[in-house]
Amino acid sequence: MKQYSQSCDENREAILGIIRDVFSGPGRILEVGSGTGQHAVYFAEQLPHLLWQTSDLAESHASIDAWRVESGLDNVLPPLVLDVNESTWPAQQYVGVFSANTVHIMGWNAVEKMFAGIGRLLPGGANFCLYGPFNYEGRFSSASNMHFDGWLKDRDPQSGVRDFEAVEALATAAGMVLVADNEMPVNNRLLVWRKTGA
């Protein structure tokens, strides 16, 4: 039931150092693609002013719930079924969206729908944080990212390390502006966009 990802433990403190400021106000955060559930319980424990809404495909819910129940935290909510390819997104109001290591495992069509869905969901002034590896100007930022891209494409030809410029264009189309591009350990980035409007 309970799954474990070593990378979650390795990157969580670096991510926390950024999102602590980005999500400084109280409110409900939607995590798109909660995976094992490790990030959710760690961030919820460290950021008690937030109500952390987990979500993922149904097959990930058992692990998310196992981590959530074991944590005993009352600010981690049971996972929602969220398939970015579907038009139905949560109706609840959120003060921000967080997603880690998702866009490189989806097909590009799903990435497009994810950005569009987040753009519809977020109110003006709210932030979207996206963690993962990215290419810049069509070039890999490291040999390890190039090898990772090859591994991803062997697993699923529709997946792969995404170009920053391409996801930035999706964010712009969804009514978001880039406010930070943070360098992270192991050749990853944490991108922060803010939804425009009041």
MARZADO-922147 format. One record per atom (N, C-alpha, C): residue in three letters; x, y, z. Coordinates in steps of 0.1 Angstrom, whole numbers, padded with zeros to 4 digits, always signed. Each point is the difference from the previous one (the first is absolute). Example, Ala and Ser with C-alpha at 12.3 -4.5 7.8 and 13.67 -1.06 7.14 Angstrom:
REM MARZADO-922147
ala+0132-0057+0078ala-0009+0012+0000ala+0009+0012+0000ser-0004+0011-0007ser+0009+0011+0000ser-0008+0011+0008
REM end
This chain:
REM MARZADO-922147
met+0008-0012+0000met-0008+0012+0000met+0009+0013+0000lys+0008+0001+0011lys+0008+0012+0001lys+0012-0001-0009gln+0002+0009-0009gln+0011+0001-0009gln+0010+0010+0005tyr+0013-0002-0004tyr+0011+0009+0004tyr+0008+0004-0012ser+0003+0013-0001ser+0009+0006-0010ser+0011+0007+0007gln+0012-0005-0003gln+0012+0006+0006gln+0002+0015-0004ser-0004+0003-0013ser+0002+0013-0005ser-0009+0010+0008cys-0011-0004+0005cys-0009+0009+0008cys+0008+0004+0013asp+0007-0009+0006asp+0007+0003+0012asp+0012+0009-0003glu+0006-0002-0012glu+0012+0007-0004glu-0003+0015-0004asn-0012+0002-0005asn-0003+0014-0006asn-0009+0008+0009arg-0006-0006+0010arg-0011+0007+0008arg+0005+0012+0007glu+0012+0000+0006glu+0004+0012+0007glu+0003+0011-0009ala+0006-0003-0012ala+0003+0011-0010ala-0013+0006-0005ile-0010-0008-0002ile-0013+0004-0005ile-0007+0009+0011leu+0001-0005+0012leu-0006+0007+0011leu+0006+0014+0002gly+0013+0001-0003gly+0006+0013+0002gly-0006+0011-0010ile-0006-0005-0011ile-0006+0009-0010ile-0015+0002+0003ile-0007-0011+0002ile-0015+0001+0001ile-0004+0006+0014arg+0009+0000+0009arg-0003+0006+0013arg-0004+0015-0002asp+0008+0007-0009asp-0003+0014-0003asp-0011+0001-0010val+0000-0008-0010val-0010+0001-0011val-0014-0002+0006phe-0002-0010+0009phe-0013-0003+0006phe+0000+0005+0015ser+0003+0012+0002ser+0002+0005+0013ser-0013+0003+0007gly-0011+0003-0007gly-0013+0003+0006gly-0008-0013+0002pro-0010+0001+0009pro-0008-0012+0003pro-0009-0003-0012gly-0005-0013-0001gly-0009-0004-0010gly+0002-0014-0005arg-0007-0004-0010arg+0000-0014-0005arg+0009+0000-0013ile+0010-0010+0001ile+0009-0002-0012ile-0005-0013-0007leu-0001+0000-0013leu-0002-0013-0007leu+0013-0005-0005glu+0004-0012+0003glu+0011-0007-0005glu-0004-0009-0012val+0004+0003-0012val-0003-0008-0011val+0010-0011-0002gly-0004-0012+0002gly+0009-0012-0001gly+0007-0002+0013ser-0007-0004+0010ser+0007-0002+0013ser+0009-0012+0001gly-0001-0009-0010gly+0009-0011+0000gly-0001-0009+0012thr+0011-0002+0007thr+0001-0009+0012thr-0008+0006+0012gly-0001+0014+0000gly-0006+0007+0011gly+0011+0006+0010gln+0013-0003-0003gln+0010+0005+0010gln+0001+0015+0000his+0000+0006-0012his+0001+0015+0000his-0011+0006+0008ala-0012-0005-0002ala-0012+0006+0006ala+0001+0000+0015val+0004-0011+0006val+0001+0000+0015val+0011+0009+0005tyr+0011+0000-0007tyr+0012+0008+0004tyr-0003+0015+0000phe-0006+0004-0012phe-0003+0014-0001phe-0011+0005+0009ala-0010-0009+0002ala-0011+0004+0009ala+0005+0001+0015glu+0009-0009+0003glu+0006+0001+0014glu+0008+0013+0002gln+0008+0003-0010gln+0009+0012+0001gln-0008+0013-0003leu-0011+0000-0006leu-0008+0012-0003leu-0014-0002+0005pro-0002+0000+0013pro-0013-0003+0007pro-0011+0010-0004his+0004+0012-0005his-0010+0010-0004his-0007-0004-0013leu+0005-0011-0007leu-0006-0004-0012leu-0009-0012+0002leu-0010-0001-0008leu-0009-0013-0001leu+0005-0006-0014trp+0006-0012+0001trp+0006-0006-0011trp-0009-0010-0007gln-0005+0003-0012gln-0009-0009-0007gln+0008-0009-0009thr+0000-0013+0003thr+0007-0009-0009thr-0009-0004-0011ser+0007-0004-0011ser-0008-0005-0012ser+0009-0009-0009asp-0006-0009-0007asp+0007-0008-0009asp-0010-0010-0007leu+0005-0008-0009leu-0008-0011-0005leu-0003-0009+0011ala-0011-0008-0002ala-0006-0008+0011ala+0011-0010+0005glu+0008-0005-0009glu+0010-0011+0004glu+0010+0005+0010ser+0002+0013+0002ser+0010+0005+0009ser-0007+0003+0014his-0013-0001+0001his-0006+0005+0012his+0003-0008+0013ala+0002-0013-0002ala+0003-0009+0012ala+0013+0005+0007ser+0010+0003-0008ser+0013+0004+0006ser-0002+0014+0006ile-0006+0009-0007ile-0003+0014+0005ile-0007-0001+0014asp-0010-0008+0000asp-0008-0002+0012asp+0008-0006+0012ala+0009-0010-0004ala+0008-0006+0010ala+0009+0010+0007trp+0007+0008-0008trp+0008+0011+0005trp-0008+0010+0008arg-0012+0004-0005arg-0008+0010+0007arg-0005-0005+0013val-0005-0013+0001val-0005-0005+0012val+0011-0002+0011glu+0012-0005-0005glu+0011-0002+0009glu+0005+0013+0006ser-0001+0011-0008ser+0005+0013+0005ser-0008+0006+0011gly-0013-0003+0000gly-0009+0005+0010gly-0003+0015-0001leu+0004+0005-0012leu-0002+0015-0002leu-0015+0002-0004asp-0005+0011+0005asp-0014+0003-0004asp+0000+0011-0011asn+0011+0004-0005asn+0000+0010-0011asn+0005-0007-0013val+0000-0013-0001val+0001-0008-0012val-0013-0006-0003leu-0006+0003-0012leu-0013-0005-0003leu+0001-0013-0009pro-0010-0008+0002pro+0000-0013-0009pro+0001+0004-0014pro+0006-0009-0008pro+0003+0003-0014pro-0013+0001-0009leu+0000+0009-0009leu-0010+0001-0010leu+0004-0008-0012val-0009-0005-0007val+0003-0006-0013val+0001+0012-0010leu+0012+0001-0006leu+0003+0011-0009leu+0008-0005-0012asp-0007-0001-0011asp+0006-0003-0013asp+0001+0012-0008val+0012+0006-0003val+0001+0012-0007val-0006+0000-0014asn-0002-0012-0005asn-0006-0001-0013asn-0015+0002+0000glu-0006+0000+0012glu-0015+0002+0001glu-0003+0014+0002ser-0011+0004-0004ser-0004+0015+0001ser-0005+0004+0014thr-0003-0010+0008thr-0005+0003+0013thr+0012+0001+0010trp+0001+0012+0005trp+0010+0003+0011trp-0007+0004+0013pro+0006-0001+0011pro-0006+0003+0013pro-0007+0014-0001ala-0011+0001+0006ala-0008+0013+0001ala+0005+0009+0011gln+0007-0006+0010gln+0004+0007+0012gln+0010+0012-0004gln-0001+0010+0008gln+0010+0012-0002gln+0013-0004+0006tyr+0011+0003-0007tyr+0014-0003+0004tyr+0008+0013+0000val+0009+0001+0009val+0009+0012+0001val+0013-0003-0008gly+0002-0013-0004gly+0011-0003-0008gly+0000-0015-0005val+0009-0003-0009val+0001-0014-0006val+0015-0003+0001phe+0002-0013+0004phe+0014-0005+0000phe+0000-0013-0008ser+0011-0002-0008ser+0001-0013-0007ser+0015-0003-0001ala+0004-0012+0002ala+0014-0004-0001ala+0002-0013-0008asn+0009+0001-0009asn+0004-0012-0008asn-0012-0006-0008thr-0008+0008-0006thr-0012-0004-0007thr+0001+0002-0015val+0004+0012-0005val-0001+0003-0014val+0009-0009-0009his+0011-0005+0006his+0008-0008-0009his-0005-0015-0001ile-0009-0004+0008ile-0006-0013-0001ile-0013-0001-0007met-0005+0012-0004met-0013+0001-0007met+0003+0002-0015gly-0009-0004-0009gly+0001+0004-0014gly-0002+0015-0001trp+0004+0006-0011trp-0001+0015-0001trp-0014+0005+0000asn-0009-0008-0006asn-0014+0004+0000asn-0005+0001+0014ala+0004-0009+0009ala-0004+0001+0014ala+0006+0012+0007val+0012+0003-0003val+0007+0012+0006val-0008+0013-0004glu-0004+0001-0013glu-0008+0011-0004glu-0013+0001+0008lys-0007-0011+0002lys-0013+0000+0007lys+0003+0003+0015met+0011-0004+0005met+0003+0003+0014met+0001+0015+0002phe+0008+0006-0008phe+0002+0015+0001phe-0013+0007-0002ala-0008-0004-0010ala-0013+0006-0002ala-0009-0001+0012gly+0000-0012+0006gly-0009-0003+0012gly+0004+0009+0012ile+0013+0001+0002ile+0006+0008+0011ile-0004+0014-0002gly+0001+0005-0013gly-0003+0014-0003gly-0015+0003+0003arg-0008-0010-0002arg-0015+0003+0003arg-0002-0001+0015leu+0007-0008+0007leu-0002-0002+0014leu+0005+0011+0009leu+0011+0006-0003leu+0007+0010+0008leu-0007+0013+0000pro-0002+0007+0011pro-0005+0013+0000pro+0012+0010-0003gly-0003+0012-0003gly+0010+0010-0003gly+0009+0002+0013gly+0013+0000-0003gly+0010+0002+0011gly+0005-0012+0006ala-0006-0012-0003ala+0004-0013+0006ala+0012-0005-0008asn+0008-0009+0006asn+0012-0005-0006asn-0001-0015-0003phe+0007-0003-0011phe+0002-0014-0004phe+0015-0003+0000cys+0004-0011+0008cys+0014-0004+0001cys+0001-0013-0007leu+0010-0001-0009leu+0003-0012-0007leu+0014-0004+0001tyr+0003-0012+0005tyr+0013-0005+0003tyr+0004-0011-0010gly+0012+0000-0005gly+0005-0011-0009gly+0011+0005-0009pro+0005-0009-0009pro+0010+0004-0009pro-0005+0006-0012phe+0007+0010-0006phe-0004+0007-0012phe+0012+0002-0009asn-0003+0001-0013asn+0010+0004-0010asn-0001+0015-0002tyr+0010+0006-0004tyr+0000+0014-0004tyr+0006+0002-0014glu-0008+0007-0008glu+0004+0002-0014glu+0002-0013-0007gly-0008-0010+0003gly+0001-0013-0006gly+0012-0008+0004arg+0007+0004+0010arg+0012-0008+0004arg-0001-0005+0014phe+0005-0012+0002phe+0000-0006+0014phe+0010+0008+0009ser-0004+0002+0012ser+0008+0007+0009ser+0011-0008+0007ser+0000-0013-0002ser+0010-0009+0005ser-0001-0014-0007ala+0011-0007+0001ala+0001-0014-0006ala-0011-0009+0007ser-0001+0002+0013ser-0010-0008+0008ser-0014+0002-0005asn-0004+0012-0003asn-0013+0003-0006asn-0002-0006-0014met+0011+0000-0008met-0001-0006-0013met-0002-0015+0001his+0007-0007+0010his-0002-0014+0002his-0014-0003+0005phe-0004+0009+0009phe-0014-0002+0006phe-0010+0001-0011asp+0001+0010-0009asp-0009+0001-0011asp-0001-0012-0009gly+0012-0006-0002gly+0000-0013-0008gly-0007-0011+0007trp+0002-0001+0014trp-0007-0010+0008trp-0015+0002-0001leu-0004+0013+0001leu-0015+0003+0000leu-0006-0004-0014lys+0007+0003-0010lys-0005-0003-0014lys+0000-0015-0003asp+0009-0007+0006asp+0000-0015-0002asp-0012-0006+0007arg-0004+0007+0011arg-0012-0005+0008arg-0013+0005-0006asp+0000+0012-0006asp-0012+0006-0006asp+0005+0010-0010pro-0001-0002-0013pro+0005+0009-0010pro-0007+0014+0001gln-0011+0001+0006gln-0007+0013+0002gln+0005+0008+0011ser+0008-0005+0009ser+0006+0007+0011ser+0013+0006-0003gly+0006+0006+0010gly+0014+0006-0002gly+0001+0013+0007val+0013+0004+0002val+0003+0013+0006val-0005+0011-0009arg-0007+0009+0006arg-0007+0011-0008arg+0008+0012-0002asp-0002+0007-0011asp+0007+0013-0002asp-0007+0011+0008phe+0008+0007+0007phe-0005+0011+0008phe-0009+0010-0008glu+0005+0003-0012glu-0007+0010-0008glu-0014-0005-0004ala-0001-0013-0002ala-0013-0006-0003ala-0010+0001+0011val+0005-0004+0012val-0010+0001+0012val-0003+0015+0003glu+0010+0008-0002glu-0002+0015+0003glu-0011+0005-0010ala+0000-0005-0012ala-0011+0004-0009ala-0013-0005+0004leu-0001-0012+0006leu-0013-0005+0005leu-0005+0008+0012ala+0010+0004+0009ala-0004+0008+0011ala-0005+0013-0004thr+0006+0006-0010thr-0004+0013-0005thr-0015-0001-0006ala-0002-0010-0008ala-0013-0002-0006ala-0011-0003+0011ala+0005-0005+0012ala-0010-0003+0011ala-0001+0012+0009gly+0006+0012-0004gly-0002+0012+0008gly+0009+0001+0012met+0012-0006-0001met+0010+0000+0011met+0013+0007-0005val+0006+0007+0009val+0013+0006-0003val+0011-0006+0009leu+0012-0002-0005leu+0011-0006+0007leu+0005+0010+0010val+0001-0004+0012val+0006+0009+0011val+0013-0005+0005ala+0004-0013-0002ala+0013-0005+0005ala+0003-0013-0008asp+0013-0001-0002asp+0005-0013-0006asp+0012-0003+0009asn-0002-0010+0010asn+0009-0003+0010asn+0009-0012-0004glu+0013+0002+0001glu+0009-0011-0001glu-0001-0009+0012met-0001-0014-0003met-0002-0009+0011met+0011-0011-0001pro+0002-0008+0010pro+0010-0010+0000pro-0002-0011-0011val+0010-0006-0004val-0001-0011-0010val-0006+0004-0013asn+0004+0012-0005asn-0004+0005-0013asn-0016+0001-0002asn-0006+0003+0011asn-0015+0003-0001asn-0002+0015+0002arg-0013+0004-0003arg-0004+0014+0002arg-0013+0000+0008leu-0003+0011+0006leu-0013+0002+0005leu-0006+0013-0006leu-0009-0001-0009leu-0006+0011-0007leu-0012+0005+0008val-0002+0013+0001val-0011+0006+0007val-0007+0010-0010trp-0013-0002-0002trp-0008+0009-0008trp-0011+0006+0009arg-0004+0012-0004arg-0011+0006+0007arg-0012+0003-0009lys-0012-0004+0004lys-0012+0003-0008lys-0002+0015-0001thr-0003+0005-0011thr-0002+0014-0002thr-0015+0003+0004gly-0003+0013+0002gly-0013+0004+0003gly-0002+0003+0015ala-0011+0006+0003ala-0003+0004+0014ala-0001-0012+0009
REM end
